[in-house]
Amino acid sequence: MKAMTLHAPGQPLRLEERPDPVPGPGEIRVRVEACAVCRTDLHVVDGELPDPRLPIVPGHEIVGIVEAQGSEVRQARVGSRVGVPWLGHTCGACRYCLEGQENLCDRPLFTGYTRDGGFATHVIADADFAFELPVEADPVATAPLMCAGLIGWRSLRAAGDAKRIGLYGFGAAAHIIAQVCLWQGRSVFAFTRPGDAEAEAYALSLGCSWAGGSDVAPPEELDAAIIFAPVGALVPAALSAVRKGGRVVCGGIHMSDIPAFPYRLLWEERSVVSVANLTRRDATEFLAIAPRAGVTTRTTVYPLTAANDALADLRAGRFQGAAVLCPELRQSAGAA
């Protein structure tokens, strides 16, 4: 197998040849067809998330075909198409697992962070955390759903029944969950990097009611806001945009420090909450809803060996939607 491997934070990924991995008890080996590139991968590579298992193969938005399975896998999986997400394993025994909050497990494993991920031709996954996908599913289009879609869905659930919802950071997660919001009959207000006219136009083309820079107040009070951009200064900005009793949801795994802000922004029963990881229930719900909502993903495709280019382009905001690595692709990157 081939893998793009991180040996130290801040260093480029290295292309390596490895023996094909062998699945252990309860595990499957997946031949990777596509792996989307998430901002969390940037946080791992740039050293913003502490204590990754090094060396590590990043990537946790994986779609592929099961090639082999170990003992204790409860059903035949070989030949099926599966999706592998960020949450790669839970202990099943801590208070959080036992109380239905496996996303908060005390002893979890995370794909592409504490166990090898999908920036590779093959990956080992816990069979219980690999979700069956339709045989006709397009791997490239589906890969961003495995994290951007799932964490977007969990964030939307945390936002409650808000009718007017703001999305701060209009990238991979926002462009997916905006479509779900519109299908549900909500009004979406898209906040982009200041001056990013292309992102504003893209948001409006999806049906958003308004699009503008994150430094601009929306034309109406919001019922709730979801922050996908890892920028702590957006928390007080979002609080100032939501109505009394409104909620601000922080959807990222990492964010810069939240600056001090006056209590009046929080007063009148506004609230700030975070979401962490995902549960298998989130995946089951969202993967059923996405086709009903007509969700389509906008992707820019790169060969596996161009993983460093994809990360750099994500960091610089050079594309709309999501980047996706395809191990079998040989030509230069292009939009899909």
C-alpha positions in Angstrom: 0.0 0.0 0.0 0.9 3.7 -0.3 0.3 6.3 2.3 0.9 10.0 2.8 2.3 10.1 6.3 2.9 12.9 8.9 6.1 12.4 10.9 6.1 15.7 12.8 3.7 18.5 13.1 4.4 21.4 10.7 6.3 19.1 8.2 5.0 18.1 4.8 3.4 14.6 4.5 5.7 12.0 3.0 4.7 9.3 0.5 5.6 5.9 1.9 5.3 2.3 0.7 4.0 -0.1 3.4 2.9 -3.7 3.5 -0.9 -4.1 3.0 -2.4 -4.0 6.5 -4.1 -7.1 8.0 -7.4 -6.6 9.9 -7.5 -7.8 13.4 -10.5 -9.0 15.4 -13.6 -6.8 14.7 -11.7 -4.9 11.9 -12.0 -4.5 8.2 -9.5 -3.5 5.5 -10.8 -0.9 3.1 -9.4 -0.1 -0.3 -9.7 3.7 -0.4 -11.6 5.1 -3.3 -11.8 8.7 -2.1 -10.9 10.6 1.1 -12.0 14.2 1.6 -9.7 16.7 3.2 -11.0 18.2 6.4 -10.0 21.3 8.3 -9.3 18.9 11.2 -6.6 17.4 9.0 -5.0 20.8 8.9 -5.2 21.1 12.7 -3.4 17.7 13.0 -0.8 18.5 10.4 -0.2 22.0 11.7 0.2 20.9 15.3 -3.0 22.6 16.6 -4.4 19.4 18.0 -2.1 17.9 20.7 -0.6 14.5 20.9 -1.3 12.8 17.6 0.0 9.3 17.3 3.1 9.7 15.2 3.8 8.8 12.5 0.2 9.1 11.4 -1.7 8.9 8.2 -4.3 11.7 8.2 -7.7 11.6 6.7 -11.1 10.7 8.2 -13.7 11.2 5.4 -13.2 7.9 3.7 -15.2 6.0 1.1 -13.9 2.6 -0.1 -14.5 -1.1 -0.7 -14.0 -3.7 2.0 -11.3 -6.1 0.8 -10.8 -8.2 4.0 -12.3 -8.7 7.4 -10.9 -10.1 10.7 -12.5 -12.4 13.1 -15.5 -11.2 15.3 -16.9 -9.1 12.5 -20.6 -9.8 12.9 -21.6 -9.9 9.2 -20.0 -10.4 5.8 -18.6 -7.1 4.7 -16.2 -8.0 1.9 -17.1 -6.3 -1.3 -19.4 -3.7 0.2 -18.9 0.0 -0.1 -18.4 1.8 3.3 -17.8 5.2 4.8 -15.3 5.6 7.6 -15.6 8.8 9.8 -13.6 10.7 12.4 -14.8 8.7 15.4 -13.1 5.3 14.8 -13.6 3.4 18.0 -15.1 3.8 21.5 -14.6 1.7 24.6 -18.2 0.9 25.2 -17.7 0.8 28.9 -17.3 4.4 30.2 -20.2 6.4 31.6 -20.5 8.3 28.3 -20.8 5.2 26.2 -23.2 3.6 28.6 -25.4 6.8 28.6 -25.6 7.1 24.9 -23.0 9.8 24.5 -20.3 7.8 22.7 -19.0 11.0 21.1 -17.6 11.9 24.5 -16.0 8.5 25.2 -13.1 8.5 27.7 -11.0 6.1 25.6 -11.8 6.8 21.9 -9.8 6.3 18.8 -9.9 8.9 16.0 -9.3 8.1 12.4 -6.4 10.0 11.0 -5.3 11.3 14.5 -4.8 8.4 16.9 -5.2 5.6 14.3 -4.1 5.7 10.6 -6.6 7.3 8.2 -7.5 7.5 4.6 -4.7 9.5 2.9 -3.6 6.1 1.6 -4.6 3.3 -0.7 -5.8 1.2 2.2 -7.0 1.7 5.7 -7.9 -0.5 8.7 -11.2 0.4 10.4 -13.3 -0.9 13.2 -16.2 -2.7 11.5 -18.7 -1.2 13.9 -17.7 2.3 12.9 -17.8 1.8 9.1 -21.2 2.7 7.6 -22.7 0.8 4.7 -23.2 2.9 1.6 -25.2 2.3 -1.5 -23.4 0.4 -4.2 -24.2 3.2 -6.6 -22.8 5.9 -4.4 -20.3 8.2 -6.0 -17.1 7.9 -3.8 -15.9 11.5 -4.5 -19.3 13.1 -3.9 -19.9 11.0 -0.8 -16.6 11.4 1.0 -17.3 14.9 2.3 -20.4 13.7 4.0 -18.4 11.5 6.3 -17.3 14.5 8.5 -18.3 17.8 7.0 -21.8 16.4 6.6 -21.9 14.5 9.9 -20.6 17.3 12.1 -22.8 19.8 10.2 -25.8 17.6 11.0 -24.9 17.3 14.7 -24.4 21.1 14.8 -27.7 21.7 13.2 -29.4 19.4 15.7 -27.8 21.4 18.5 -29.2 24.6 16.9 -32.7 23.4 17.5 -35.7 24.5 15.4 -34.2 27.8 14.4 -35.9 29.2 11.3 -33.3 31.8 10.5 -29.9 30.3 10.8 -26.4 31.8 10.2 -23.5 29.7 9.0 -20.1 31.3 9.8 -17.4 29.9 7.5 -18.9 28.8 4.2 -16.7 25.8 3.5 -17.3 22.1 3.2 -19.6 21.6 6.2 -21.6 24.8 5.5 -22.3 24.1 1.9 -23.7 20.7 2.8 -25.8 21.7 5.8 -27.1 24.8 4.1 -28.8 22.4 1.6 -30.4 20.5 4.4 -31.6 23.7 6.1 -33.2 24.9 2.9 -34.9 21.5 2.4 -36.3 21.8 5.9 -37.7 25.2 5.1 -35.2 27.3 7.1 -33.7 30.6 5.9 -29.9 30.5 5.7 -27.6 33.5 6.1 -24.0 32.7 4.9 -21.0 34.4 6.5 -17.8 34.2 4.5 -14.3 35.5 4.7 -14.5 39.3 4.3 -14.2 40.2 0.7 -14.7 36.6 -0.7 -17.1 37.5 -3.5 -16.8 34.0 -5.0 -18.0 32.3 -1.7 -20.8 34.8 -1.4 -22.0 34.1 -4.9 -21.8 30.4 -4.4 -23.8 30.6 -1.2 -26.5 32.6 -3.0 -26.5 30.1 -5.8 -27.4 27.4 -3.4 -30.5 29.4 -2.2 -29.2 31.2 0.8 -31.2 34.3 1.7 -28.2 36.5 2.2 -24.4 36.2 2.0 -21.7 38.6 3.3 -18.5 38.9 5.2 -18.3 37.7 8.8 -17.5 41.2 9.8 -20.9 42.4 8.6 -24.2 42.2 10.5 -27.0 40.2 8.8 -30.1 42.1 7.6 -32.3 40.2 10.1 -31.9 38.9 13.6 -30.9 35.2 13.6 -32.6 32.5 15.7 -29.3 30.6 15.8 -25.8 30.5 14.3 -23.3 27.7 13.7 -19.6 28.6 13.6 -17.6 26.3 11.4 -14.6 28.6 10.9 -11.9 28.1 13.7 -11.9 31.7 14.6 -12.8 32.5 18.3 -13.6 36.2 17.4 -16.7 34.9 15.6 -18.3 33.9 18.9 -19.1 37.4 20.1 -19.9 38.4 16.5 -22.5 35.6 16.2 -23.9 36.4 19.7 -24.5 40.0 18.5 -26.4 38.6 15.5 -28.8 36.2 17.3 -32.1 37.3 18.9 -32.9 37.0 22.5 -33.0 33.4 23.5 -30.9 32.5 20.4 -28.1 30.0 20.4 -24.6 29.9 19.0 -23.1 26.5 18.1 -19.4 26.0 17.8 -19.0 23.2 15.3 -15.2 22.8 15.1 -12.8 20.6 17.1 -10.3 23.5 17.4 -10.8 27.2 17.6 -8.6 30.2 18.4 -9.1 31.8 21.7 -12.5 33.5 22.2 -11.9 37.2 23.1 -13.5 38.9 26.1 -16.9 40.3 25.3 -19.5 42.3 27.2 -22.0 40.3 29.2 -24.9 42.1 27.4 -24.1 39.9 24.3 -24.9 36.8 26.3 -27.7 38.2 28.4 -31.3 37.7 27.5 -30.8 34.0 27.6 -28.6 33.7 24.6 -26.3 30.6 24.8 -23.1 29.2 23.4 -22.6 25.5 23.0 -20.1 23.2 21.4 -20.4 19.9 19.6 -17.8 17.1 19.8 -17.2 14.3 17.4 -20.3 12.4 16.4 -22.3 9.3 17.3 -23.2 6.4 15.1 -26.8 7.6 15.4 -25.8 10.9 13.8 -24.4 9.0 10.9 -27.4 6.8 10.5 -29.8 9.8 10.6 -27.8 12.0 8.3 -26.9 9.4 5.6 -30.6 8.7 5.3 -31.6 12.4 5.1 -28.9 13.6 2.7 -30.4 11.9 -0.4 -33.9 12.9 0.6 -32.7 16.5 0.9 -31.0 16.3 -2.5 -27.6 17.2 -1.1 -24.9 17.6 -3.6 -21.3 18.3 -2.8 -18.9 20.6 -4.7 -15.5 18.9 -4.8 -12.0 19.6 -6.1 -10.2 16.3 -6.8 -6.5 15.7 -6.2 -4.3 12.5 -6.6 -3.2 11.0 -3.4 0.4 12.2 -4.0 -0.9 15.8 -4.1 -2.2 15.7 -0.5 0.2 18.5 0.5 -1.2 20.7 -2.3 -4.8 19.9 -1.2 -3.9 20.9 2.4 -2.3 24.1 1.3 -5.2 25.0 -0.9 -7.6 24.4 1.9 -5.5 26.5 4.2 -5.6 29.4 1.7 -9.2 29.0 0.8 -8.5 28.5 -2.9 -11.6 26.4 -3.6 -15.3 26.2 -2.8 -16.7 23.1 -1.1 -14.3 20.2 -0.3 -11.1 18.8 -1.5 -11.0 15.0 -2.2 -8.0 12.8 -2.6 -8.3 9.8 -5.0 -5.6 7.2 -4.8 -6.2 5.9 -8.3 -6.0 9.4 -9.9 -2.8 10.2 -11.7 -3.4 13.5 -13.5 -3.2 17.0 -12.1 -5.9 18.2 -9.8 -9.2 19.4 -11.3 -12.6 20.4 -10.3 -15.4 17.8 -10.2 
